[in-house]
C-alpha cells in the first residue's frame, strides 16, 4: 500500500511537471523589450554635447 501511494505521488508530480512544461506561456510573464540597445556606448564627449544642447549653451 505505501509503495502504491508513493507511485501515485510520483506519477501525479510527473503529470503536473509535464503540464507546466508544455504550457509555459500561460505561467511565465514575458519581459518587456529594453528601451536602449545593449551595444551602444555613450562617450563622455557625447554626453557633454547632449547636456550643452539641452541647456542652450
TIVEX-496254 format. One record per residue: residue number from 0; residue in one letter; x, y, z of N, C-alpha, C, CB in turn. Coordinates in steps of 0.1 Angstrom, whole numbers, plus 5000, padded with zeros to 4 digits. Each point is the difference from the previous one (the first is absolute). Glycine has a CB too. Layout:
N
{gunu:NUM; drense:A; npx:X; npy:Y; npz:Z; capx:X; capy:Y; capz:Z; cpx:X; cpy:Y; cpz:Z; cbpx:X; cbpy:Y; cbpz:Z}
...
***
This chain:
57
{gunu:0; drense:X; npx:5008; npy:4988; npz:5000; capx:4992; capy:5012; capz:5000; cpx:5009; cpy:5013; cpz:5000; cbpx:4982; cbpy:4987; cbpz:5012}
{gunu:1; drense:X; npx:5028; npy:5014; npz:4997; capx:5008; capy:5012; capz:4999; cpx:5007; cpy:5002; cpz:4987; cbpx:5003; cbpy:4998; cbpz:5025}
{gunu:2; drense:X; npx:5001; npy:4990; npz:4969; capx:5007; capy:5001; capz:4987; cpx:4990; cpy:5005; cpz:4989; cbpx:5016; cbpy:4981; cbpz:5007}
{gunu:3; drense:X; npx:4972; npy:5015; npz:4994; capx:4990; capy:5005; capz:4991; cpx:4998; cpy:5015; cpz:5001; cbpx:4988; cbpy:4977; cbpz:5001}
{gunu:4; drense:X; npx:5011; npy:5028; npz:5012; capx:4999; capy:5014; capz:5002; cpx:5012; cpy:5008; cpz:4995; cbpx:4985; cbpy:4995; cbpz:5020}
{gunu:5; drense:X; npx:5026; npy:5000; npz:4982; capx:5013; capy:5006; capz:4995; cpx:4999; cpy:5001; cpz:4985; cbpx:5013; cbpy:4992; cbpz:5020}
{gunu:6; drense:X; npx:4983; npy:4997; npz:4973; capx:4999; capy:5000; capz:4986; cpx:4990; cpy:5010; cpz:4995; cbpx:5007; cbpy:4976; cbpz:5000}
{gunu:7; drense:X; npx:4982; npy:5025; npz:5007; capx:4989; capy:5010; capz:4996; cpx:5005; cpy:5014; cpz:5002; cbpx:4983; cbpy:4983; cbpz:5007}
{gunu:8; drense:X; npx:5025; npy:5019; npz:5003; capx:5005; capy:5014; capz:5003; cpx:5010; cpy:5003; cpz:4989; cbpx:4997; cbpy:4997; cbpz:5025}
{gunu:9; drense:X; npx:5012; npy:4994; npz:4972; capx:5010; capy:5003; capz:4989; cpx:4993; cpy:5002; cpz:4987; cbpx:5017; cbpy:4986; cbpz:5012}
{gunu:10; drense:X; npx:4973; npy:5006; npz:4985; capx:4993; capy:5001; capz:4987; cpx:4993; cpy:5013; cpz:4999; cbpx:4997; cbpy:4976; cbpz:4999}
{gunu:11; drense:X; npx:4996; npy:5029; npz:5012; capx:4994; capy:5012; capz:5000; cpx:5010; cpy:5012; cpz:4998; cbpx:4982; cbpy:4990; cbpz:5015}
{gunu:12; drense:X; npx:5029; npy:5009; npz:4992; capx:5010; capy:5010; capz:4999; cpx:5006; cpy:5001; cpz:4985; cbpx:5006; cbpy:4996; cbpz:5024}
{gunu:13; drense:X; npx:4996; npy:4993; npz:4970; capx:5005; capy:5000; capz:4986; cpx:4989; cpy:5006; cpz:4991; cbpx:5014; cbpy:4980; cbpz:5005}
{gunu:14; drense:X; npx:4973; npy:5016; npz:4997; capx:4990; capy:5006; capz:4992; cpx:4999; cpy:5015; cpz:5001; cbpx:4987; cbpy:4978; cbpz:5003}
{gunu:15; drense:X; npx:5014; npy:5027; npz:5009; capx:4999; capy:5014; capz:5003; cpx:5012; cpy:5007; cpz:4993; cbpx:4988; cbpy:4997; cbpz:5022}
{gunu:16; drense:X; npx:5024; npy:4997; npz:4980; capx:5012; capy:5006; capz:4994; cpx:4999; cpy:5000; cpz:4984; cbpx:5013; cbpy:4991; cbpz:5019}
{gunu:17; drense:X; npx:4982; npy:4999; npz:4975; capx:4998; capy:5000; capz:4986; cpx:4990; cpy:5010; cpz:4995; cbpx:5006; cbpy:4976; cbpz:5000}
{gunu:18; drense:X; npx:4983; npy:5026; npz:5008; capx:4990; capy:5010; capz:4996; cpx:5006; cpy:5014; cpz:5001; cbpx:4982; cbpy:4985; cbpz:5009}
{gunu:19; drense:X; npx:5026; npy:5018; npz:5002; capx:5006; capy:5013; capz:5001; cpx:5011; cpy:5002; cpz:4989; cbpx:4995; cbpy:4999; cbpz:5025}
{gunu:20; drense:X; npx:5012; npy:4991; npz:4972; capx:5010; capy:5001; capz:4990; cpx:4994; cpy:5003; cpz:4986; cbpx:5015; cbpy:4984; cbpz:5013}
{gunu:21; drense:X; npx:4974; npy:5009; npz:4984; capx:4994; capy:5002; capz:4987; cpx:4992; cpy:5013; cpz:4999; cbpx:4999; cbpy:4975; cbpz:4998}
{gunu:22; drense:X; npx:4997; npy:5031; npz:5013; capx:4992; capy:5012; capz:5000; cpx:5007; cpy:5012; cpz:5007; cbpx:4979; cbpy:4985; cbpz:4999}
{gunu:23; drense:X; npx:5034; npy:5016; npz:4998; capx:5008; capy:5011; capz:5006; cpx:4994; cpy:5014; cpz:4997; cbpx:5020; cbpy:4985; cbpz:4999}
{gunu:24; drense:X; npx:4975; npy:5017; npz:4989; capx:4995; capy:5014; capz:4997; cpx:4989; cpy:5004; cpz:5008; cbpx:5007; cbpy:4996; cbpz:4977}
{gunu:25; drense:X; npx:4986; npy:4995; npz:5030; capx:4989; capy:5004; capz:5009; cpx:5005; cpy:5005; cpz:5013; cbpx:4985; cbpy:4984; cbpz:4989}
{gunu:26; drense:X; npx:5026; npy:5011; npz:5015; capx:5005; capy:5003; capz:5014; cpx:5012; cpy:5008; cpz:5001; cbpx:4991; cbpy:4979; cbpz:5005}
{gunu:27; drense:X; npx:5016; npy:5024; npz:4983; capx:5012; capy:5008; capz:5001; cpx:4998; cpy:5014; cpz:4993; cbpx:5014; cbpy:4979; cbpz:4999}
{gunu:28; drense:X; npx:4989; npy:5031; npz:5009; capx:4998; capy:5014; capz:4995; cpx:5011; cpy:5004; cpz:4990; cbpx:4989; cbpy:5006; cbpz:5022}
{gunu:29; drense:X; npx:5007; npy:4999; npz:4967; capx:5010; capy:5004; capz:4990; cpx:5006; cpy:5013; cpz:5004; cbpx:4987; cbpy:4989; cbpz:4982}
{gunu:30; drense:X; npx:5026; npy:5013; npz:5016; capx:5008; capy:5012; capz:5004; cpx:4997; cpy:5010; cpz:4989; cbpx:5018; cbpy:4987; cbpz:5012}
{gunu:31; drense:X; npx:4981; npy:5026; npz:4992; capx:4998; capy:5011; capz:4991; cpx:5014; cpy:5002; cpz:4993; cbpx:4982; cbpy:5011; cbpz:5014}
{gunu:32; drense:X; npx:5017; npy:4993; npz:4973; capx:5013; capy:5003; capz:4993; cpx:5007; cpy:5012; cpz:5006; cbpx:4991; cbpy:4990; cbpz:4979}
{gunu:33; drense:X; npx:5022; npy:5010; npz:5022; capx:5007; capy:5012; capz:5006; cpx:4999; cpy:5012; cpz:4991; cbpx:5016; cbpy:4984; cbpz:5011}
{gunu:34; drense:X; npx:4984; npy:5028; npz:4995; capx:4999; capy:5012; capz:4992; cpx:5013; cpy:5003; cpz:4992; cbpx:4984; cbpy:5008; cbpz:5017}
{gunu:35; drense:X; npx:5027; npy:4990; npz:4989; capx:5013; capy:5002; capz:4994; cpx:5006; cpy:4987; cpz:4995; cbpx:5004; cbpy:5020; cbpz:5015}
{gunu:36; drense:X; npx:5002; npy:4981; npz:4973; capx:5007; capy:4987; capz:4996; cpx:5013; cpy:4998; cpz:5008; cbpx:4991; cbpy:5004; cbpz:4977}
{gunu:37; drense:X; npx:5013; npy:4984; npz:5025; capx:5011; capy:4997; capz:5009; cpx:5013; cpy:5003; cpz:4994; cbpx:4986; cbpy:4982; cbpz:5009}
{gunu:38; drense:X; npx:5015; npy:5020; npz:4978; capx:5013; capy:5002; capz:4994; cpx:5004; cpy:5014; cpz:4998; cbpx:4997; cbpy:4979; cbpz:4988}
{gunu:39; drense:X; npx:4996; npy:5030; npz:5019; capx:5003; capy:5015; capz:4999; cpx:5009; cpy:5003; cpz:5011; cbpx:4978; cbpy:5005; cbpz:4989}
{gunu:40; drense:X; npx:5033; npy:5003; npz:5008; capx:5009; capy:5005; capz:5010; cpx:4999; cpy:5015; cpz:5000; cbpx:5016; cbpy:4980; cbpz:4997}
{gunu:41; drense:X; npx:4981; npy:5026; npz:5014; capx:4999; capy:5014; capz:5001; cpx:5013; cpy:5006; cpz:5005; cbpx:4975; cbpy:4999; cbpz:5004}
{gunu:42; drense:X; npx:5032; npy:5008; npz:4987; capx:5012; capy:5006; capz:5003; cpx:4998; cpy:5013; cpz:5008; cbpx:5011; cbpy:4990; cbpz:4979}
{gunu:43; drense:X; npx:4999; npy:5014; npz:5029; capx:4998; capy:5012; capz:5008; cpx:4999; cpy:5013; cpz:4991; cbpx:5013; cbpy:4989; cbpz:5018}
{gunu:44; drense:X; npx:4993; npy:5011; npz:4971; capx:4999; capy:5012; capz:4991; cpx:4985; cpy:5001; cpz:4995; cbpx:5025; cbpy:4998; cbpz:4994}
{gunu:45; drense:X; npx:4970; npy:4990; npz:5003; capx:4986; capy:5000; capz:4995; cpx:4990; cpy:5005; cpz:5011; cbpx:5006; cbpy:4981; cbpz:4984}
{gunu:46; drense:X; npx:4997; npy:5014; npz:5028; capx:4991; capy:5004; capz:5011; cpx:5001; cpy:5015; cpz:5002; cbpx:5002; cbpy:4978; cbpz:5010}
{gunu:47; drense:X; npx:5010; npy:5028; npz:4990; capx:5002; capy:5014; capz:5002; cpx:4993; cpy:5008; cpz:4989; cbpx:5022; cbpy:4996; cbpz:5012}
{gunu:48; drense:X; npx:4979; npy:4999; npz:4975; capx:4994; capy:5007; capz:4989; cpx:4984; cpy:5000; cpz:5002; cbpx:5020; cbpy:4994; cbpz:4985}
{gunu:49; drense:X; npx:4975; npy:4995; npz:5019; capx:4986; capy:4999; capz:5003; cpx:4995; cpy:5009; cpz:5011; cbpx:5001; cbpy:4976; cbpz:4992}
{gunu:50; drense:X; npx:5007; npy:5025; npz:5018; capx:4997; capy:5009; capz:5011; cpx:5000; cpy:5015; cpz:4995; cbpx:5009; cbpy:4983; cbpz:5017}
{gunu:51; drense:X; npx:5001; npy:5020; npz:4975; capx:5001; capy:5014; capz:4995; cpx:4989; cpy:5003; cpz:4991; cbpx:5025; cbpy:4999; cbpz:5002}
{gunu:52; drense:X; npx:4971; npy:4992; npz:4990; capx:4989; capy:5002; capz:4990; cpx:4987; cpy:5002; cpz:5007; cbpx:5012; cbpy:4986; cbpz:4983}
{gunu:53; drense:X; npx:4986; npy:5008; npz:5029; capx:4987; capy:5001; capz:5007; cpx:5000; cpy:5011; cpz:5010; cbpx:4996; cbpy:4976; cbpz:4996}
{gunu:54; drense:X; npx:5016; npy:5029; npz:5007; capx:5000; capy:5012; capz:5009; cpx:5000; cpy:5013; cpz:4993; cbpx:5013; cbpy:4986; cbpz:5016}
{gunu:55; drense:X; npx:4989; npy:5013; npz:4971; capx:5000; capy:5013; capz:4992; cpx:5013; cpy:5007; cpz:4999; cbpx:4977; cbpy:5002; cbpz:5006}
{gunu:56; drense:X; npx:5034; npy:4991; npz:4997; capx:5013; capy:5006; capz:4999; cpx:5006; cpy:5000; cpz:4986; cbpx:5004; cbpy:4994; cbpz:5024}
***
